[in-house]
């Protein structure tokens, strides 16, 4: 429990008081500050849960090889939460202390009427919610960038693994690089900060390491490299192992050309950051396999069907759709959320050691939105 976790730090307590002291210890607030009406979410390892990643659809207009099968069987639309249910769910989490909301998919911008949902949820900005953002493949940004900026979105993450048009078509199967690049330019024109997320894939984009770095520096985009994660059946264990490029090796390659300075910046998320002295840009490394980042995890993920996954690298989940649909009161929903947070594990099980994929998740990455 929280009280046992805190005992070694002289922060003994129980329940709400222990959770309050945990936040104070972690720098989240003054222990003597005004107590909110509803206790915030604290897991059993004294980690405040302040970040929700919400998938609004399992559908996507790409079929990236490490994310989903080419011929996906998507969910019946009746199984998806309605836009009204998504709003109610997010509002409950914000009331419980979530300060950052990231909208994901699939590709979130292919969800019908998604902008009406985003406009609605943006009412919480400045009133509990600090940041509303999204992760996208960029294909629809040319259409929606200006609208996103108008409702208070300030930055977006764009998944982009290559600047080679043929390779882009191959890895996304259905994607077109010029469309994505135009979407990124539209986001920049609208005043959105763009962070490029690049999955490090051995034998695919190793030769573009410096090109991607220099392009991001020239365009003013931050860049984060991500180790490929063992999720979903994309062609067997041998293919997954063949894709795996440890970011420790990638960083060593970068350091052969640039001077990298480690940054103390921590967002509660998985990335560790460096500054490239020659360009001044910031580069992040998300290393679920070569460096376990679970000790500071402040997030949970909810799928478009209302399942909450307390850890990306575990299969344990809880159903939030039933309390949403069975009661007009939020009390059962809040109770279900708290029960799920109580089951949040200490860490994930991803491992590529001994040349085999252990801790592999059977679900595709698109199911939980990364």
Secondary structure, 3 states (H helix, E strand, C coil): CHHHHHHCCCCCCCHHHHHHHHHHHCCCCCCCCCCCCCCCCECCCCCECCEEEEECCCCCCCCCCCCCCCCCCCCCHHHCCCHHHHHHHHHHHHHCCCCEEEEECCCHHHCCCHHHHHHHHHHHECCCECEEEEEECCCCHHHHHHHHHHCCCCEEEEECCCCCHHHHHHHHCCCCHHHHHHHHHHHHHCCCEEEEEEEEECCCCHHHHHHHHHHHHHHCCEEEEEECCCECCCCCHHHHHHHECCHHHHHHHHHCCCCEEECCCCCCCCEEEEEECCCCCEEEEECCCCCCCHHHCCEEEECCCCEEECCCCCCCEEECHHHHHHCCCCHHHHHHHHHHHHCCCCCCCCECHHHCCECCECCCHHHHCC
